[in-house]
Each structure stands twice: as C-alpha cells, then as structure tokens.
C-alpha cells in the first residue's frame, strides 16, 4: 500500500524496521523521505512510542525541522504523554494524602509511575494509563476502605467480573475517584492467584526501596525488571506491547551499567521469585528484538529455564508478530494467528483448565451473544 | 503551511478519477492545517464528497498525512443481517459500526474525533469561528446550542468561515486557525437555512442519525481558498437560542468569559498550564458578550453591526496579530 515502499518485504517486517530504526535514533526521522516519515509516524503512534520520539526531538529543538503535519503529530503525542504523567502523578499525590494517617510503611508504586518517579530513561514521555500499587494482602481491605471513604469508587462490574477480580486475580477491581479519571489498581501480587507459578509478595515487599519523595517505595531494580517481564509474558495480552519490551530493554541497559551486582543477582532472584521462565523469554526477546546488551554468562544461566525446542521455536515466531503492531493498511493472517496462539498460552498459564473453559465461554457469550452488550472493548 | 499550496482542487478532478482514488489508495485533501487521506468504500458517497469538498486543495505526491481515514462497508450478521459502515483511522476503529445510510455523517464525525484525539499542539475549543475585518469571532458553545446554524448563516452573509466546531489556537498566541469543512445542519435548521440561503450547495438528506436528520452545507469558496490565513481573536460571543426571545447582547465580565471558554474546550485540561495561559490570552485580547436570540436574520445583523462598528484601531491587537 505504501507508495515507494519495498513491496518485497513483508508487511510485518516493514512495521518492525520502521519502529526500531526510529527508537534507535529519533533524529533519523529528520532525514526520512515523506512517505517513510508518514509510515513511521503512524506505526510509532500505534506502538505508543511517538511521544518518546517527540520528547527527544523537542528537547533538542529539532521539531521545527519536520514538515508541519509531522510536527503537529509529534507535538500532539508529546502533550498527551505529558498530560498523562501529570494526572497520574497527581493521583499518587492524592492517594498519599488519603492514606496519610494509616501508612506505617510506604506503599510500593509499580510500573509507569515508578519509572517516572525514579527518573528512569524509559519513564520520560511514557504514555501510562493507570496508577498501580502493590499492597501487602493484610492491608488491602484497610487501604480500599480508606480510599472509598475519600471519594474513590470501584468501577461498576457485574457479579461475575467482581468475583473474577476478588477471588482469582492479583488485584482488586479498578477504582476511580469521583472527580477524576485515573484508574487506581491495588495489587497484592504481580501475577494472578490462579497462575501455575507465582512469586511470594513478601520477598518483593521486603526488598522494596523508598523513593526520594518519602511517601512511596519502588521495587528493587532486579525485581522491577522481573515485574516488567512478568507483565509482558504472564499477566497481560502481549499485543502491541513494544512500549513494554522497550521498558525491559531500557531498564536492563540502565541498571546493567549502573547498579552494582545487577547481572549477578538476576538469575538467582528470578528463580527465587519463580519467574525464571518468563525472565528467560524477556532476556531472549529484548536482546533479539531490541539489541539489548545482555552478558553471555547471564543468557547462559537462563538456558536452564528454557522451554523445549518446539515451544521455543513457536514463541520465536509468535512473539515478534504480536509485540509489534500490525500494518495499518495490510492485514496479515500470520499476525492474527500468532496473537491468538499467545492469547491461548497466556490463559493456559494463568488458570487451571476447568476454570479456563468457564472463563473463555463466558467471555465469548458476553462479546458475541448477550443482547445488551456494552459497546467497545 | 502555505509554502507549497497545491493548485489543484477536489472539484477539478474527473468524477471517475476521484472515485477511483477514494476506492483505491486514497485521495489526499487539505483541510486547514490538516492533510487528510480519505479512503471511502461505499461508492454512493463519492459524488457527494466531491461536491461538498469541491474547493478544498487536492493533494498529490508522498507526504505526512495528519490522518489516514477510512470508511468501508461492513456486514453485520444479526437478525436480520444489516449493511453498516465502519470508520477507522490508521487501521483502528474508534467506535462501533453505524448504519450504511449514514456514511457521510459518520465520516465527518470520525474526522472530528480524529482531530480532537490527536492534535494537542493546538488548544482546541469547542466553538464556531468566523472572520470579518481581519478579526476572528469566537463562539464557544455546547453541542445542540445552534452554533452550526449560526456559523452557516454568517458564512452565507459575507463572514469568512473558519469552523462550526473547532476553535484552533496555538498555545501562546491569540490567532485562530481556519479549518473549513462542510457544515452539518440538523433537523429544523435545515429548513431555516434553506429559506435563508437557498443558493448554497447541499449534500444528501441523512435521516435517523443519533442527532436527528442531517444535511451538509458546502462551505463558501472564499473561506476554503483562504484557509491558510489565520486571524487574531476580537469578539468572544456565547450564543443562546431561545424560542421567542428578544435579541439581547450584553458585555461579559472577563472571569465569566474565561470560564465559558475553558469549559468549552476539547483539551483545556490536557494542556495544563499552557491551556490556562492560552485561554487567559484569548480573553485578554478579545471582548466577550452573551447573545440571546430567536430570529436568525436579526442575530446575523446584530453580530455584523457589532463587528462593523467596533473601533479596531487598538495597537495591542495589531501587535498580537504578528505573533505565532
């Protein structure tokens, strides 16, 4: 579809190359011919990394050198990312205020908010949607009650979904303050209760480090990386998650270079937290797809957690097809099949078989058969 | 924007050529600051689109498009099966499929949505904007307040149309950017404008949409031709139509004007401090009024008189016009 593009390359490779080239060197956008720049803007927007490119160019005063329509696209994405950061950090501020009297130890901030508060390289202009907190399970009820008393409400769910969250998952149903729109997720673990293998949250909490602002803590660097990987391979659908693979890549580079003992700790910690298999995938695909410099000895250690050759071969085909967005103009059967395969895998790992059948049957019913199904997804 | 202003207009293309492009790789159309690539499957819309966008610049050659918009037919396997249209931007559908007969309205709403979701490099006000004597009239108002009708009527009486929907301002300035598009008249206002401006070019009647019956009015040729000429804000008017009301214009306190502008914006909160500063700059540069009316011709005459009798020899305003 793309005028001037290489028709011989597959649609998927075209998307992947455009995103990786832009991330590796945002300034390369300035030299792209118009048709290629158009394509790059479209696919990086879809991959949720356009704001990151915009920040890089804007900080160096280079936005002005783009054609006006491209400049407007990047400026819009940057304003959006800055706005999301502002409202989520404000939400954290309000939560700290609501909990000011009953917090003996600071709550642990997860994911995007933690990256931003720590000033990590992947935290800047990262589009994040929610506030995610890790709360000791014993404190969960008290924290939830306190938030409800201060104006937060649980999102309205039917009985099945409410039960699904409370009995099976690693988080409470999402909460939103009556006057704001940011979703707050209170977690008591990093993966679902029903998952085949899961870390002991006490280990994570014990190793957490207080953040400079004094009101929150963040996971230890190794745990933070393992969580980002677990999120990618064990808790959420992997579709279009370039941004999260980029988190893994950037944190491995950042901590690998600056955090003493980081690489030595990675394998024993992954084993201890029972996240060795997802960590194996995380390191494998970060280094293969993003070129993350993982020391050979570390990759070798993680070979012990590798799946059998067949599974690995299937994952090698499927993961890139799912992580990178599909071509905006050309549908490919391969990507759809890969995404479906990973969707099935994800659920297989998250739930025992009987529960899986019930859950998927219900999802199918709600999506396709129920009369007054709510719009959207 | 004007560096390479294309000479060719949508109306210059042969009907078959236009249709072939819409069905194929897409037709590029410049709409104010936005370059839009349209792909439209349902062929019954092609001629209507060419008439309504006849004066808009037609874009050729590779470029960065502001959005790649697509409307295509979709079948729904319900009881009975239904013909629908699906709107998508860059391959993603932002909302559910709509009845096929509403294709034109769906495309126009879709473009509004795509603009509102993306272009935060502008403060985007929910407002009708027109220009007279080189100054902009900004009319912020909620949906259903009759601002499209009023914008259409003013545009048919010599005012230059910027938009019936978007007041676009670059943060830090007080210049409004035109984005002239077809005007979606709704329900009773279709007949009102039919009487008021029978010569205007119209699209097809689209009944039973979620906003009632809709007919699109082609924007005036001059407004489209001068879409690359912004204008500084001068008059901020909050219009209110009320059956049987006497015409009344009262000057508004700047604080009330600020609230009125800020609460009728798509992205005031998203822009944070820049949003606040921009609205303050607009309110300080302009004069604000509340306008109540019931008869359209009377209202158009009053606004025209307001503009024509205004003493524009204010050096501050002229100085503002230069900033960008």
HADDOCK unambig.tbl for C-alpha pairs under 7 A between the chains (distance, minus, plus):
assign (segid A and resid 1 and name CA) (segid B and resid 25 and name CA) 6.98 0.50 0.50
assign (segid A and resid 34 and name CA) (segid B and resid 62 and name CA) 5.72 0.50 0.50
assign (segid A and resid 34 and name CA) (segid B and resid 63 and name CA) 4.66 0.50 0.50
assign (segid A and resid 34 and name CA) (segid B and resid 64 and name CA) 5.81 0.50 0.50
assign (segid A and resid 35 and name CA) (segid B and resid 62 and name CA) 5.05 0.50 0.50
assign (segid A and resid 35 and name CA) (segid B and resid 63 and name CA) 5.55 0.50 0.50
assign (segid A and resid 35 and name CA) (segid B and resid 64 and name CA) 6.56 0.50 0.50
assign (segid A and resid 37 and name CA) (segid B and resid 64 and name CA) 6.44 0.50 0.50
assign (segid A and resid 38 and name CA) (segid B and resid 63 and name CA) 6.55 0.50 0.50
assign (segid A and resid 38 and name CA) (segid B and resid 64 and name CA) 4.25 0.50 0.50
assign (segid A and resid 38 and name CA) (segid B and resid 65 and name CA) 6.39 0.50 0.50
assign (segid A and resid 42 and name CA) (segid B and resid 90 and name CA) 6.85 0.50 0.50
assign (segid A and resid 68 and name CA) (segid B and resid 1 and name CA) 6.82 0.50 0.50
assign (segid A and resid 69 and name CA) (segid B and resid 34 and name CA) 6.66 0.50 0.50
assign (segid A and resid 69 and name CA) (segid B and resid 64 and name CA) 6.17 0.50 0.50
assign (segid A and resid 69 and name CA) (segid B and resid 65 and name CA) 6.52 0.50 0.50
assign (segid A and resid 69 and name CA) (segid B and resid 66 and name CA) 5.68 0.50 0.50
assign (segid A and resid 70 and name CA) (segid B and resid 64 and name CA) 5.99 0.50 0.50
assign (segid A and resid 72 and name CA) (segid B and resid 119 and name CA) 6.37 0.50 0.50
assign (segid A and resid 72 and name CA) (segid B and resid 121 and name CA) 5.81 0.50 0.50
assign (segid A and resid 73 and name CA) (segid B and resid 66 and name CA) 6.78 0.50 0.50
assign (segid A and resid 73 and name CA) (segid B and resid 119 and name CA) 6.42 0.50 0.50
assign (segid A and resid 75 and name CA) (segid B and resid 120 and name CA) 6.79 0.50 0.50
assign (segid A and resid 75 and name CA) (segid B and resid 121 and name CA) 5.08 0.50 0.50
assign (segid A and resid 76 and name CA) (segid B and resid 118 and name CA) 5.70 0.50 0.50
assign (segid A and resid 76 and name CA) (segid B and resid 119 and name CA) 4.69 0.50 0.50
assign (segid A and resid 76 and name CA) (segid B and resid 120 and name CA) 4.11 0.50 0.50
assign (segid A and resid 76 and name CA) (segid B and resid 121 and name CA) 4.82 0.50 0.50
assign (segid A and resid 79 and name CA) (segid B and resid 120 and name CA) 6.01 0.50 0.50
assign (segid A and resid 79 and name CA) (segid B and resid 271 and name CA) 6.62 0.50 0.50
assign (segid A and resid 80 and name CA) (segid B and resid 270 and name CA) 6.94 0.50 0.50
assign (segid A and resid 83 and name CA) (segid B and resid 270 and name CA) 5.33 0.50 0.50
assign (segid A and resid 83 and name CA) (segid B and resid 271 and name CA) 6.66 0.50 0.50
assign (segid A and resid 328 and name CA) (segid B and resid 90 and name CA) 5.27 0.50 0.50
assign (segid A and resid 328 and name CA) (segid B and resid 91 and name CA) 4.67 0.50 0.50
assign (segid A and resid 329 and name CA) (segid B and resid 91 and name CA) 6.27 0.50 0.50
assign (segid A and resid 376 and name CA) (segid B and resid 95 and name CA) 6.82 0.50 0.50
assign (segid A and resid 376 and name CA) (segid B and resid 96 and name CA) 6.93 0.50 0.50
